[in-house]
Amino acid sequence: MAEQQMIDSRLRLILDDGVDEVSGEQLYKTKGFNNVKTTATADQLYAIANAVTGLQERPLVNVERNDSSEITEV
């Protein structure tokens, strides 16, 4: 039987960067944060994302959490 243990977590904010004048496509910028506590809840991360967005020039589009886990045999 295998066991999973979360070893790393990252937070990424996707910000609106306007529309490309030539193609008309939506543009995005990202802001990433490493070494996020693996025990942080979704509510806590969303609150942090909103607080940090207040310091940005661009509006927030999406919040992503990327976790890395180690899988070992028990």
PDB file with one MODEL, atoms N, CA, C and O in Angstrom:
MODEL        1
ATOM      1  N   MET A   1       0.842  -1.176   0.000  1.00  0.00           N
ATOM      2  CA  MET A   1       0.000   0.000   0.000  1.00  0.00           C
ATOM      3  C   MET A   1       0.888   1.240   0.000  1.00  0.00           C
ATOM      4  O   MET A   1       1.943   1.252   0.634  1.00  0.00           O
ATOM      5  N   ALA A   2       0.463   2.274  -0.706  1.00  0.00           N
ATOM      6  CA  ALA A   2       1.241   3.511  -0.814  1.00  0.00           C
ATOM      7  C   ALA A   2       0.651   4.603   0.067  1.00  0.00           C
ATOM      8  O   ALA A   2      -0.540   4.610   0.381  1.00  0.00           O
ATOM      9  N   GLU A   3       1.518   5.516   0.451  1.00  0.00           N
ATOM     10  CA  GLU A   3       1.117   6.646   1.289  1.00  0.00           C
ATOM     11  C   GLU A   3       1.588   7.936   0.633  1.00  0.00           C
ATOM     12  O   GLU A   3       2.677   7.998   0.063  1.00  0.00           O
ATOM     13  N   GLN A   4       0.748   8.966   0.722  1.00  0.00           N
ATOM     14  CA  GLN A   4       1.071  10.262   0.122  1.00  0.00           C
ATOM     15  C   GLN A   4       1.308  11.289   1.219  1.00  0.00           C
ATOM     16  O   GLN A   4       0.539  11.375   2.177  1.00  0.00           O
ATOM     17  N   GLN A   5       2.390  12.076   1.073  1.00  0.00           N
ATOM     18  CA  GLN A   5       2.681  13.138   2.022  1.00  0.00           C
ATOM     19  C   GLN A   5       2.984  14.415   1.239  1.00  0.00           C
ATOM     20  O   GLN A   5       3.888  14.441   0.403  1.00  0.00           O
ATOM     21  N   MET A   6       2.206  15.490   1.522  1.00  0.00           N
ATOM     22  CA  MET A   6       2.421  16.759   0.841  1.00  0.00           C
ATOM     23  C   MET A   6       3.724  17.366   1.342  1.00  0.00           C
ATOM     24  O   MET A   6       3.942  17.483   2.548  1.00  0.00           O
ATOM     25  N   ILE A   7       4.600  17.756   0.394  1.00  0.00           N
ATOM     26  CA  ILE A   7       5.900  18.289   0.784  1.00  0.00           C
ATOM     27  C   ILE A   7       6.080  19.757   0.399  1.00  0.00           C
ATOM     28  O   ILE A   7       6.957  20.431   0.939  1.00  0.00           O
ATOM     29  N   ASP A   8       5.265  20.258  -0.521  1.00  0.00           N
ATOM     30  CA  ASP A   8       5.443  21.627  -0.987  1.00  0.00           C
ATOM     31  C   ASP A   8       4.120  22.160  -1.516  1.00  0.00           C
ATOM     32  O   ASP A   8       3.307  21.404  -2.046  1.00  0.00           O
ATOM     33  N   SER A   9       3.907  23.462  -1.370  1.00  0.00           N
ATOM     34  CA  SER A   9       2.700  24.097  -1.885  1.00  0.00           C
ATOM     35  C   SER A   9       3.066  25.477  -2.420  1.00  0.00           C
ATOM     36  O   SER A   9       3.898  26.178  -1.844  1.00  0.00           O
ATOM     37  N   ARG A  10       2.434  25.856  -3.525  1.00  0.00           N
ATOM     38  CA  ARG A  10       2.689  27.159  -4.158  1.00  0.00           C
ATOM     39  C   ARG A  10       1.362  27.832  -4.467  1.00  0.00           C
ATOM     40  O   ARG A  10       0.363  27.174  -4.758  1.00  0.00           O
ATOM     41  N   LEU A  11       1.377  29.152  -4.398  1.00  0.00           N
ATOM     42  CA  LEU A  11       0.195  29.957  -4.689  1.00  0.00           C
ATOM     43  C   LEU A  11       0.488  30.792  -5.920  1.00  0.00           C
ATOM     44  O   LEU A  11       1.560  31.387  -6.036  1.00  0.00           O
ATOM     45  N   ARG A  12      -0.468  30.837  -6.842  1.00  0.00           N
ATOM     46  CA  ARG A  12      -0.290  31.631  -8.056  1.00  0.00           C
ATOM     47  C   ARG A  12      -1.522  32.484  -8.290  1.00  0.00           C
ATOM     48  O   ARG A  12      -2.646  31.981  -8.283  1.00  0.00           O
ATOM     49  N   LEU A  13      -1.310  33.773  -8.497  1.00  0.00           N
ATOM     50  CA  LEU A  13      -2.387  34.703  -8.810  1.00  0.00           C
ATOM     51  C   LEU A  13      -2.357  34.984 -10.296  1.00  0.00           C
ATOM     52  O   LEU A  13      -1.303  35.295 -10.850  1.00  0.00           O
ATOM     53  N   ILE A  14      -3.504  34.877 -10.946  1.00  0.00           N
ATOM     54  CA  ILE A  14      -3.631  35.224 -12.357  1.00  0.00           C
ATOM     55  C   ILE A  14      -4.292  36.598 -12.403  1.00  0.00           C
ATOM     56  O   ILE A  14      -5.388  36.793 -11.878  1.00  0.00           O
ATOM     57  N   LEU A  15      -3.606  37.550 -13.043  1.00  0.00           N
ATOM     58  CA  LEU A  15      -4.069  38.936 -13.088  1.00  0.00           C
ATOM     59  C   LEU A  15      -4.419  39.350 -14.507  1.00  0.00           C
ATOM     60  O   LEU A  15      -3.768  38.926 -15.462  1.00  0.00           O
ATOM     61  N   ASP A  16      -5.446  40.175 -14.646  1.00  0.00           N
ATOM     62  CA  ASP A  16      -5.894  40.689 -15.941  1.00  0.00           C
ATOM     63  C   ASP A  16      -4.889  41.731 -16.429  1.00  0.00           C
ATOM     64  O   ASP A  16      -4.602  42.699 -15.725  1.00  0.00           O
ATOM     65  N   ASP A  17      -4.356  41.528 -17.636  1.00  0.00           N
ATOM     66  CA  ASP A  17      -3.387  42.466 -18.207  1.00  0.00           C
ATOM     67  C   ASP A  17      -3.939  43.147 -19.456  1.00  0.00           C
ATOM     68  O   ASP A  17      -3.176  43.650 -20.282  1.00  0.00           O
ATOM     69  N   GLY A  18      -5.254  43.164 -19.592  1.00  0.00           N
ATOM     70  CA  GLY A  18      -5.866  43.856 -20.728  1.00  0.00           C
ATOM     71  C   GLY A  18      -6.045  42.955 -21.939  1.00  0.00           C
ATOM     72  O   GLY A  18      -5.995  41.728 -21.847  1.00  0.00           O
ATOM     73  N   VAL A  19      -6.254  43.605 -23.073  1.00  0.00           N
ATOM     74  CA  VAL A  19      -6.509  42.901 -24.332  1.00  0.00           C
ATOM     75  C   VAL A  19      -5.431  43.270 -25.327  1.00  0.00           C
ATOM     76  O   VAL A  19      -5.055  44.436 -25.445  1.00  0.00           O
ATOM     77  N   ASP A  20      -4.932  42.269 -26.048  1.00  0.00           N
ATOM     78  CA  ASP A  20      -3.944  42.494 -27.097  1.00  0.00           C
ATOM     79  C   ASP A  20      -4.585  43.317 -28.209  1.00  0.00           C
ATOM     80  O   ASP A  20      -5.640  42.948 -28.727  1.00  0.00           O
ATOM     81  N   GLU A  21      -3.958  44.423 -28.575  1.00  0.00           N
ATOM     82  CA  GLU A  21      -4.520  45.321 -29.585  1.00  0.00           C
ATOM     83  C   GLU A  21      -4.581  44.703 -30.971  1.00  0.00           C
ATOM     84  O   GLU A  21      -5.470  45.032 -31.756  1.00  0.00           O
ATOM     85  N   VAL A  22      -3.651  43.813 -31.280  1.00  0.00           N
ATOM     86  CA  VAL A  22      -3.591  43.218 -32.613  1.00  0.00           C
ATOM     87  C   VAL A  22      -4.548  42.041 -32.737  1.00  0.00           C
ATOM     88  O   VAL A  22      -5.362  41.995 -33.659  1.00  0.00           O
ATOM     89  N   SER A  23      -4.454  41.094 -31.815  1.00  0.00           N
ATOM     90  CA  SER A  23      -5.238  39.866 -31.916  1.00  0.00           C
ATOM     91  C   SER A  23      -6.586  39.945 -31.213  1.00  0.00           C
ATOM     92  O   SER A  23      -7.488  39.165 -31.520  1.00  0.00           O
ATOM     93  N   GLY A  24      -6.735  40.868 -30.284  1.00  0.00           N
ATOM     94  CA  GLY A  24      -7.971  40.966 -29.525  1.00  0.00           C
ATOM     95  C   GLY A  24      -8.104  39.932 -28.426  1.00  0.00           C
ATOM     96  O   GLY A  24      -9.167  39.810 -27.818  1.00  0.00           O
ATOM     97  N   GLU A  25      -7.033  39.181 -28.160  1.00  0.00           N
ATOM     98  CA  GLU A  25      -7.060  38.147 -27.122  1.00  0.00           C
ATOM     99  C   GLU A  25      -6.785  38.742 -25.747  1.00  0.00           C
ATOM    100  O   GLU A  25      -6.061  39.729 -25.607  1.00  0.00           O
ATOM    101  N   GLN A  26      -7.381  38.116 -24.739  1.00  0.00           N
ATOM    102  CA  GLN A  26      -7.168  38.526 -23.349  1.00  0.00           C
ATOM    103  C   GLN A  26      -5.739  38.191 -22.937  1.00  0.00           C
ATOM    104  O   GLN A  26      -5.241  37.108 -23.243  1.00  0.00           O
ATOM    105  N   LEU A  27      -5.080  39.117 -22.243  1.00  0.00           N
ATOM    106  CA  LEU A  27      -3.728  38.904 -21.755  1.00  0.00           C
ATOM    107  C   LEU A  27      -3.751  38.759 -20.232  1.00  0.00           C
ATOM    108  O   LEU A  27      -4.566  39.381 -19.551  1.00  0.00           O
ATOM    109  N   TYR A  28      -2.850  37.933 -19.713  1.00  0.00           N
ATOM    110  CA  TYR A  28      -2.769  37.685 -18.281  1.00  0.00           C
ATOM    111  C   TYR A  28      -1.332  37.806 -17.807  1.00  0.00           C
ATOM    112  O   TYR A  28      -0.396  37.524 -18.555  1.00  0.00           O
ATOM    113  N   LYS A  29      -1.164  38.223 -16.570  1.00  0.00           N
ATOM    114  CA  LYS A  29       0.123  38.210 -15.877  1.00  0.00           C
ATOM    115  C   LYS A  29      -0.053  37.307 -14.669  1.00  0.00           C
ATOM    116  O   LYS A  29      -1.155  37.191 -14.132  1.00  0.00           O
ATOM    117  N   THR A  30       1.028  36.666 -14.239  1.00  0.00           N
ATOM    118  CA  THR A  30       0.947  35.815 -13.053  1.00  0.00           C
ATOM    119  C   THR A  30       1.918  36.311 -11.994  1.00  0.00           C
ATOM    120  O   THR A  30       2.970  36.876 -12.293  1.00  0.00           O
ATOM    121  N   LYS A  31       1.534  36.085 -10.765  1.00  0.00           N
ATOM    122  CA  LYS A  31       2.379  36.396  -9.609  1.00  0.00           C
ATOM    123  C   LYS A  31       2.411  35.140  -8.755  1.00  0.00           C
ATOM    124  O   LYS A  31       1.364  34.655  -8.327  1.00  0.00           O
ATOM    125  N   GLY A  32       3.590  34.613  -8.506  1.00  0.00           N
ATOM    126  CA  GLY A  32       3.710  33.353  -7.776  1.00  0.00           C
ATOM    127  C   GLY A  32       4.367  33.516  -6.418  1.00  0.00           C
ATOM    128  O   GLY A  32       5.209  34.391  -6.215  1.00  0.00           O
ATOM    129  N   PHE A  33       3.965  32.658  -5.494  1.00  0.00           N
ATOM    130  CA  PHE A  33       4.513  32.629  -4.152  1.00  0.00           C
ATOM    131  C   PHE A  33       4.884  31.187  -3.808  1.00  0.00           C
ATOM    132  O   PHE A  33       4.035  30.296  -3.835  1.00  0.00           O
ATOM    133  N   ASN A  34       6.146  30.970  -3.489  1.00  0.00           N
ATOM    134  CA  ASN A  34       6.641  29.645  -3.113  1.00  0.00           C
ATOM    135  C   ASN A  34       6.607  29.491  -1.599  1.00  0.00           C
ATOM    136  O   ASN A  34       6.391  30.459  -0.869  1.00  0.00           O
ATOM    137  N   ASN A  35       6.820  28.284  -1.145  1.00  0.00           N
ATOM    138  CA  ASN A  35       6.921  27.960   0.277  1.00  0.00           C
ATOM    139  C   ASN A  35       5.664  28.316   1.064  1.00  0.00           C
ATOM    140  O   ASN A  35       5.748  28.784   2.200  1.00  0.00           O
ATOM    141  N   VAL A  36       4.506  28.094   0.464  1.00  0.00           N
ATOM    142  CA  VAL A  36       3.238  28.289   1.151  1.00  0.00           C
ATOM    143  C   VAL A  36       3.069  27.133   2.132  1.00  0.00           C
ATOM    144  O   VAL A  36       3.412  25.994   1.813  1.00  0.00           O
ATOM    145  N   LYS A  37       2.553  27.411   3.305  1.00  0.00           N
ATOM    146  CA  LYS A  37       2.349  26.345   4.291  1.00  0.00           C
ATOM    147  C   LYS A  37       1.427  25.280   3.712  1.00  0.00           C
ATOM    148  O   LYS A  37       0.362  25.591   3.178  1.00  0.00           O
ATOM    149  N   THR A  38       1.837  24.048   3.820  1.00  0.00           N
ATOM    150  CA  THR A  38       1.035  22.951   3.283  1.00  0.00           C
ATOM    151  C   THR A  38      -0.262  22.765   4.063  1.00  0.00           C
ATOM    152  O   THR A  38      -1.198  22.140   3.565  1.00  0.00           O
ATOM    153  N   THR A  39      -0.325  23.295   5.267  1.00  0.00           N
ATOM    154  CA  THR A  39      -1.526  23.177   6.097  1.00  0.00           C
ATOM    155  C   THR A  39      -2.520  24.313   5.876  1.00  0.00           C
ATOM    156  O   THR A  39      -3.600  24.307   6.468  1.00  0.00           O
ATOM    157  N   ALA A  40      -2.176  25.285   5.036  1.00  0.00           N
ATOM    158  CA  ALA A  40      -3.064  26.429   4.784  1.00  0.00           C
ATOM    159  C   ALA A  40      -4.344  25.960   4.093  1.00  0.00           C
ATOM    160  O   ALA A  40      -4.305  25.122   3.192  1.00  0.00           O
ATOM    161  N   THR A  41      -5.470  26.509   4.526  1.00  0.00           N
ATOM    162  CA  THR A  41      -6.759  26.146   3.934  1.00  0.00           C
ATOM    163  C   THR A  41      -7.023  27.007   2.700  1.00  0.00           C
ATOM    164  O   THR A  41      -6.348  28.011   2.472  1.00  0.00           O
ATOM    165  N   ALA A  42      -8.007  26.600   1.918  1.00  0.00           N
ATOM    166  CA  ALA A  42      -8.388  27.361   0.734  1.00  0.00           C
ATOM    167  C   ALA A  42      -8.872  28.757   1.127  1.00  0.00           C
ATOM    168  O   ALA A  42      -8.560  29.732   0.444  1.00  0.00           O
ATOM    169  N   ASP A  43      -9.622  28.861   2.209  1.00  0.00           N
ATOM    170  CA  ASP A  43     -10.106  30.165   2.675  1.00  0.00           C
ATOM    171  C   ASP A  43      -8.950  31.084   3.052  1.00  0.00           C
ATOM    172  O   ASP A  43      -8.976  32.273   2.733  1.00  0.00           O
ATOM    173  N   GLN A  44      -7.945  30.552   3.720  1.00  0.00           N
ATOM    174  CA  GLN A  44      -6.788  31.347   4.109  1.00  0.00           C
ATOM    175  C   GLN A  44      -6.023  31.837   2.885  1.00  0.00           C
ATOM    176  O   GLN A  44      -5.621  32.998   2.825  1.00  0.00           O
ATOM    177  N   LEU A  45      -5.824  30.963   1.921  1.00  0.00           N
ATOM    178  CA  LEU A  45      -5.096  31.354   0.713  1.00  0.00           C
ATOM    179  C   LEU A  45      -5.875  32.374  -0.106  1.00  0.00           C
ATOM    180  O   LEU A  45      -5.284  33.280  -0.694  1.00  0.00           O
ATOM    181  N   TYR A  46      -7.194  32.233  -0.149  1.00  0.00           N
ATOM    182  CA  TYR A  46      -8.018  33.188  -0.887  1.00  0.00           C
ATOM    183  C   TYR A  46      -7.968  34.566  -0.222  1.00  0.00           C
ATOM    184  O   TYR A  46      -7.932  35.586  -0.910  1.00  0.00           O
ATOM    185  N   ALA A  47      -7.965  34.596   1.098  1.00  0.00           N
ATOM    186  CA  ALA A  47      -7.864  35.861   1.826  1.00  0.00           C
ATOM    187  C   ALA A  47      -6.525  36.538   1.551  1.00  0.00           C
ATOM    188  O   ALA A  47      -6.468  37.751   1.350  1.00  0.00           O
ATOM    189  N   ILE A  48      -5.458  35.759   1.542  1.00  0.00           N
ATOM    190  CA  ILE A  48      -4.127  36.300   1.227  1.00  0.00           C
ATOM    191  C   ILE A  48      -4.100  36.828  -0.206  1.00  0.00           C
ATOM    192  O   ILE A  48      -3.568  37.908  -0.462  1.00  0.00           O
ATOM    193  N   ALA A  49      -4.671  36.067  -1.136  1.00  0.00           N
ATOM    194  CA  ALA A  49      -4.695  36.488  -2.535  1.00  0.00           C
ATOM    195  C   ALA A  49      -5.415  37.825  -2.691  1.00  0.00           C
ATOM    196  O   ALA A  49      -4.950  38.695  -3.428  1.00  0.00           O
ATOM    197  N   ASN A  50      -6.531  37.994  -2.013  1.00  0.00           N
ATOM    198  CA  ASN A  50      -7.264  39.256  -2.096  1.00  0.00           C
ATOM    199  C   ASN A  50      -6.490  40.403  -1.458  1.00  0.00           C
ATOM    200  O   ASN A  50      -6.536  41.529  -1.953  1.00  0.00           O
ATOM    201  N   ALA A  51      -5.781  40.131  -0.368  1.00  0.00           N
ATOM    202  CA  ALA A  51      -4.980  41.168   0.277  1.00  0.00           C
ATOM    203  C   ALA A  51      -3.830  41.613  -0.623  1.00  0.00           C
ATOM    204  O   ALA A  51      -3.557  42.807  -0.746  1.00  0.00           O
ATOM    205  N   VAL A  52      -3.164  40.656  -1.244  1.00  0.00           N
ATOM    206  CA  VAL A  52      -2.041  40.971  -2.128  1.00  0.00           C
ATOM    207  C   VAL A  52      -2.538  41.671  -3.395  1.00  0.00           C
ATOM    208  O   VAL A  52      -1.857  42.552  -3.919  1.00  0.00           O
ATOM    209  N   THR A  53      -3.700  41.293  -3.884  1.00  0.00           N
ATOM    210  CA  THR A  53      -4.250  41.908  -5.090  1.00  0.00           C
ATOM    211  C   THR A  53      -4.475  43.397  -4.883  1.00  0.00           C
ATOM    212  O   THR A  53      -4.370  44.180  -5.827  1.00  0.00           O
ATOM    213  N   GLY A  54      -4.784  43.790  -3.655  1.00  0.00           N
ATOM    214  CA  GLY A  54      -4.954  45.204  -3.365  1.00  0.00           C
ATOM    215  C   GLY A  54      -3.691  46.014  -3.582  1.00  0.00           C
ATOM    216  O   GLY A  54      -3.751  47.235  -3.730  1.00  0.00           O
ATOM    217  N   LEU A  55      -2.547  45.343  -3.603  1.00  0.00           N
ATOM    218  CA  LEU A  55      -1.266  46.012  -3.833  1.00  0.00           C
ATOM    219  C   LEU A  55      -0.858  45.987  -5.303  1.00  0.00           C
ATOM    220  O   LEU A  55       0.157  46.577  -5.675  1.00  0.00           O
ATOM    221  N   GLN A  56      -1.634  45.313  -6.135  1.00  0.00           N
ATOM    222  CA  GLN A  56      -1.323  45.171  -7.551  1.00  0.00           C
ATOM    223  C   GLN A  56      -2.070  46.220  -8.370  1.00  0.00           C
ATOM    224  O   GLN A  56      -3.099  46.737  -7.932  1.00  0.00           O
ATOM    225  N   GLU A  57      -1.558  46.531  -9.548  1.00  0.00           N
ATOM    226  CA  GLU A  57      -2.233  47.451 -10.464  1.00  0.00           C
ATOM    227  C   GLU A  57      -3.310  46.741 -11.270  1.00  0.00           C
ATOM    228  O   GLU A  57      -4.233  47.381 -11.773  1.00  0.00           O
ATOM    229  N   ARG A  58      -3.199  45.429 -11.395  1.00  0.00           N
ATOM    230  CA  ARG A  58      -4.123  44.670 -12.236  1.00  0.00           C
ATOM    231  C   ARG A  58      -5.154  43.949 -11.381  1.00  0.00           C
ATOM    232  O   ARG A  58      -4.855  43.554 -10.254  1.00  0.00           O
ATOM    233  N   PRO A  59      -6.371  43.771 -11.906  1.00  0.00           N
ATOM    234  CA  PRO A  59      -7.402  43.037 -11.152  1.00  0.00           C
ATOM    235  C   PRO A  59      -7.156  41.522 -11.166  1.00  0.00           C
ATOM    236  O   PRO A  59      -6.572  40.977 -12.104  1.00  0.00           O
ATOM    237  N   LEU A  60      -7.610  40.875 -10.118  1.00  0.00           N
ATOM    238  CA  LEU A  60      -7.460  39.432  -9.959  1.00  0.00           C
ATOM    239  C   LEU A  60      -8.471  38.686 -10.823  1.00  0.00           C
ATOM    240  O   LEU A  60      -9.658  39.014 -10.835  1.00  0.00           O
ATOM    241  N   VAL A  61      -7.989  37.686 -11.539  1.00  0.00           N
ATOM    242  CA  VAL A  61      -8.851  36.853 -12.375  1.00  0.00           C
ATOM    243  C   VAL A  61      -9.071  35.493 -11.724  1.00  0.00           C
ATOM    244  O   VAL A  61     -10.196  34.994 -11.678  1.00  0.00           O
ATOM    245  N   ASN A  62      -7.988  34.894 -11.218  1.00  0.00           N
ATOM    246  CA  ASN A  62      -8.071  33.543 -10.673  1.00  0.00           C
ATOM    247  C   ASN A  62      -6.960  33.322  -9.646  1.00  0.00           C
ATOM    248  O   ASN A  62      -5.930  33.996  -9.667  1.00  0.00           O
ATOM    249  N   VAL A  63      -7.194  32.363  -8.749  1.00  0.00           N
ATOM    250  CA  VAL A  63      -6.210  31.968  -7.743  1.00  0.00           C
ATOM    251  C   VAL A  63      -5.983  30.472  -7.911  1.00  0.00           C
ATOM    252  O   VAL A  63      -6.939  29.701  -7.986  1.00  0.00           O
ATOM    253  N   GLU A  64      -4.714  30.060  -7.970  1.00  0.00           N
ATOM    254  CA  GLU A  64      -4.386  28.649  -8.117  1.00  0.00           C
ATOM    255  C   GLU A  64      -3.451  28.214  -7.004  1.00  0.00           C
ATOM    256  O   GLU A  64      -2.599  28.978  -6.551  1.00  0.00           O
ATOM    257  N   ARG A  65      -3.624  26.978  -6.576  1.00  0.00           N
ATOM    258  CA  ARG A  65      -2.724  26.360  -5.605  1.00  0.00           C
ATOM    259  C   ARG A  65      -2.144  25.116  -6.257  1.00  0.00           C
ATOM    260  O   ARG A  65      -2.875  24.276  -6.781  1.00  0.00           O
ATOM    261  N   ASN A  66      -0.832  25.009  -6.219  1.00  0.00           N
ATOM    262  CA  ASN A  66      -0.149  23.847  -6.777  1.00  0.00           C
ATOM    263  C   ASN A  66       0.587  23.134  -5.657  1.00  0.00           C
ATOM    264  O   ASN A  66       1.494  23.691  -5.040  1.00  0.00           O
ATOM    265  N   ASP A  67       0.185  21.891  -5.399  1.00  0.00           N
ATOM    266  CA  ASP A  67       0.788  21.087  -4.347  1.00  0.00           C
ATOM    267  C   ASP A  67       1.676  20.002  -4.940  1.00  0.00           C
ATOM    268  O   ASP A  67       1.384  19.453  -6.002  1.00  0.00           O
ATOM    269  N   SER A  68       2.754  19.705  -4.243  1.00  0.00           N
ATOM    270  CA  SER A  68       3.628  18.596  -4.612  1.00  0.00           C
ATOM    271  C   SER A  68       3.617  17.603  -3.463  1.00  0.00           C
ATOM    272  O   SER A  68       3.716  17.973  -2.293  1.00  0.00           O
ATOM    273  N   SER A  69       3.493  16.338  -3.825  1.00  0.00           N
ATOM    274  CA  SER A  69       3.459  15.292  -2.806  1.00  0.00           C
ATOM    275  C   SER A  69       4.510  14.242  -3.105  1.00  0.00           C
ATOM    276  O   SER A  69       4.935  14.054  -4.245  1.00  0.00           O
ATOM    277  N   GLU A  70       4.913  13.566  -2.045  1.00  0.00           N
ATOM    278  CA  GLU A  70       5.820  12.437  -2.168  1.00  0.00           C
ATOM    279  C   GLU A  70       5.011  11.181  -1.861  1.00  0.00           C
ATOM    280  O   GLU A  70       4.294  11.111  -0.862  1.00  0.00           O
ATOM    281  N   ILE A  71       5.142  10.204  -2.733  1.00  0.00           N
ATOM    282  CA  ILE A  71       4.400   8.948  -2.558  1.00  0.00           C
ATOM    283  C   ILE A  71       5.422   7.859  -2.243  1.00  0.00           C
ATOM    284  O   ILE A  71       6.380   7.633  -2.982  1.00  0.00           O
ATOM    285  N   THR A  72       5.176   7.194  -1.110  1.00  0.00           N
ATOM    286  CA  THR A  72       6.090   6.132  -0.669  1.00  0.00           C
ATOM    287  C   THR A  72       5.287   4.884  -0.325  1.00  0.00           C
ATOM    288  O   THR A  72       4.087   4.952  -0.057  1.00  0.00           O
ATOM    289  N   GLU A  73       5.953   3.775  -0.338  1.00  0.00           N
ATOM    290  CA  GLU A  73       5.320   2.514   0.042  1.00  0.00           C
ATOM    291  C   GLU A  73       5.378   2.369   1.558  1.00  0.00           C
ATOM    292  O   GLU A  73       6.406   2.633   2.181  1.00  0.00           O
ATOM    293  N   VAL A  74       4.277   1.951   2.132  1.00  0.00           N
ATOM    294  CA  VAL A  74       4.195   1.780   3.590  1.00  0.00           C
ATOM    295  C   VAL A  74       4.631   0.390   3.970  1.00  0.00           C
ATOM    296  O   VAL A  74       4.634   0.044   5.151  1.00  0.00           O
TER     297      VAL A  74
ENDMDL
END
